Amino acid sequence: MKKVCFLSTDNLEGYEIDDDLAIGPLHDRGWHVETVPWKEKIDWAEFDAVVIRTPWDYHHTPGQFIATLETIAGSGVTLENSIELVKWNIEKTYLRSLEARGVRTVPTIYPQSVVEPKAIRQWKDRLQTEELVLKPTISATAGNTFLVSEFTDELKVLNGSRFMVQPFMESIGTEGEFSLFFFDGEFSHAILKTPKKGDFRVQEDFGGQNKSIEPDDEMLGFGCGVLKELPETPLYARVDFVHDNKNKPVLMELELIEPALYFRYDEEAAESFARKFCERNEL
């Protein structure tokens, strides 16, 4: 039986994870799964493949994380997703390249300056909005993400690092954020994530709620169109988007590194993931 590593982190306490739902389907297809923290010093060549799954602390030391992935890829092991895709996706400036290729994205500024009262006013004018969202270009789970209408001292934490500025998309509060999941380029399932009352963050960590949905043709076409702009087809991809003030989908993020895949919201999702993995890594 071949071995596949689900790359993870040292401590997943408090997280709801459903990657285990894929272990049975993979075993039935001749693959033994082991979950290993990405910082562990092991011989990665003992595996036939490594799938990046829950290394949800990588954003604290992204250089070390990339170095580990390079070591894995250099050992001759199949890495999913590829090191090339991870390097491209690790910083949210990838949104610029997708926008340049015609993908509708949330308008974004990547400042070279520090956060200060004057800058907040300028960014609001430029984006024609009363509320801004500021966050690091390398982040996870809404860490150091702020919704503001004016300068506050807490924003100073962003100074000295690369960050981005976006208008607050009102549909997040009125409708929510959609996530489409694709395995090897094939649509699998979709969910709608909504923030708790009084918050703007849709993550479950902050009280957000999820539900399974069936995307309409426009949503599905948008997600497929985003993936078509990639140089290669990833094993897994999550397309996160909201609707703008014209009710058109606009990309929030394209998650290609360690997205939660929410297998539990679709009874066929884990099976589809395992099938596509095996098709790409035939015994």
N, C-alpha and C positions, 0 to 999 in steps of 0.2 A: 504494500500500500504506500502511495506517495504521501509526502508530508507538505502541508501548507501552514505557514505562520500567519496568524492574525496579529499585526503589529499594534501594540497598545501602549499603556503607560503604567506607572507603578501603582497608582491609587485611583480607582474608579468609584470610590465610595460616594454615594449620593447621586450617581448618574443612573438613568434608566437606559439599559443597553439591551438590544435584542439580536445582536450578532449570533448568539448561541442558536437561534432558530435556523441558521444556515449550516450548522455543524452536521446535523443528521443527513440532509440532502447531499452534502459533500461526501460524507462517509459512504453513503449508498452508491456513490459514483467512484469510489476507490481512493478517496483523499482523507487522510487523518489531519485534524486541525489542532494546532497548539497556539495558545495566546501568550505572547511574549512582550514584555516592556521594551520600548525602543532603546532605552539606555543600557540594557543588559549587555554584558560583554560575552558574546557567544560566537561560535562558528556558524555564520549564517548559511554556509554551504551545506549544512545538514538538512536544509529544507530544499524542496523542489520549487517552491514559490513563496513569496511574501506578499500579503495583501495589507495595505495600510488601512487600519480600521479605527482605532480609538486612542491615538497618541495625543490626547486633548490638552497636553501641556507644552506642546512643541513650540508654541508662539513665544514662550519665555526665552528660549534659546534656539532660534531658528537656524543659526549657523551650525550648531552641533547636530541638529536634526537632519539637515541636508547632508552633512558629513557622514552620518550613519547610513542614510539612504544610498549615498555614493558607494560606501563600503559594501552594502548589500548587493547593489547592482553590479559592482566590480567583482563579486565572488562568483558570478555566473548564474545566480539565482534570478528567476523571473520576478520582477517587481511590478506590482499593480497598485496604483497607477504608475506609469513610468516616471523615472527621475526627471526627464525633460518636461513632462506635464507639471510635475510638482514644483519645479523651479519657476516655471512660468506662472503658476497659480498661487504661489505662496504669498505674494504681495498683491494687494487689491488694485494696484496700478494696471493689472491686466485688463481692467474694465476699459481703459483708454484704447487698447488695441482692438477690443471687440467693438467698441463704438466706431472706430475708424473703419471697420469692416461692415458697418451698416446695422449693427445690433442696437436696438433701442435700450439705453441704460438710464439710470437715474442721473441727472446732471451732477457732476462732481468737480470740485476744485481740489488740487493737490498743492497746498501752500508751501512756499519756501520761507515764509516768515513765521514769527511766533504768534501765539494766541494772545490777543490784547483787545481792549474795547473797540479801538478804531477798526481793527481787522474784522471783528464780528459785524460791525455796521456795513463795512465794504462787502463782505461775503453775502449778507442779506440782500443788499442792493443788487449785486451781480446775479444772484440766483432768484431774485424777485420772490422772496419768501419772508415770512415773519418768524419762522422757527427753523433752526439749523440742527443737523445731526453731525457731531464731530466724533471721529474714532481713528485709532491707529490703522495704518495700511497693512500691518500684520497683527491680527488679533483673532480671538475666538470667543464664542459665547457672550458677545456684547461686552467684553472687557474694556474698561475705560471708554465707553461709548456714552455720549452725552446729548441730550435734547435741550437746547437753550434758545432763548429769545434775546438774551443779552449776556455780556461777559460776567463770569463768576470765577472765583479763585480756584475752584476745583479743576478748571480747564488747564491750569498751568502744568498739570501732570503730562500733558501732551507736548509741551515744549522740550526741545532736544531730541525729538523723535519724528519720524515721518508720519503724517496724519492726513486725513481727508475730510472734506466738508461737503455735505449734501443738504438739499432742502428736505424738511420733514414731509413725507408723502402722506397726505391726509387719509388715503384709502387704507393705510395700516390700521387706523383707529376705527374706521367705518366698515371695513371688509376683512382685512387681514393680509397676510403674505402667503402666496402659493408656493409649493415645492413640487416639482416634477422629478421623478426618479427614472434614470435610464441605465440599463445594463448592456454593455457592448453595443451602445447606440440604439437599443430597442426600448421603447417606453414600457415601464413596468407598472407604476402606480403614482398616485398624487395625494397630497394632503393640503389642507388649509390651516395655517397657524394664526391664532388671534391672541393679542395681548390681554392681560387682565385689565379690568377697569382702572383707569388712572395711570396706566403705564404705556410705554411705546414699544417695549421689547417683547418679541413673540416667543422667546425661548421658554421652555418648560421650567428652567432654573428660576425664572422670574414670575412664575405663575401663569405663563401662556398655556393656551389650550389648542389641541390638534384634533382634526377630524378628517376622515377619508372623504375624497371627492372624486367625481368623474370630470376631468377637464373638457372644455368644449373645443371645437376645432381650432379656434383662434389661439387658445392657450397652448394646445399641443403643437400647432404649427410654429409658434414662437419658440418653444423649448427645442424642437427639432432644428430650427434655424440657428439657434445659438450653438448647438453641438456641431453643425456643419462647418462652422468657422474654425474649428480646432484642427491642428495639423495631423492628429491621429485620433482614433476612436478609443476612449477610455473604457476600462472594465465597468466602472461605476461613475455616475455623474448626478449631481443634484442641481437643478435649475431653480433658483429662488427669484420670484418676481412679484411685483405689485401692479395695480392699475394706476395710470396717471389721471389727470383731470379731464382727459378725453376718453377715458375708459379703455385705454390701450395698454397692453402689458409692457412693462419696462423692467429690465434686469436689475436686481439688487446684488446678487452674487451668483457665481458659478462655482460650485463646490466640487473640487476634484481631488482633494487630499484626504480628509478624514470626516466626511459628512455622516451624521446619523442617517441611516437608511430606512428607518421606521418600517421594518419588515412586519411588525405586529399590526399594521393598518391594512394589510392586504394578504389574504391567505395564500396567494401564489407567489408572493414577492421573494421569499427566501429560496424557494424552489427555482425560480427564474434566475436568481443570482448564481446559484450553484451550477445550473445548466450552462449559463454563459461563461462562467469561469472555466468549466471543464472543456467547453468548445474551444476556448482560447489556449488551453493548456492540456491538450489531448494526451492521454496515457500512451 
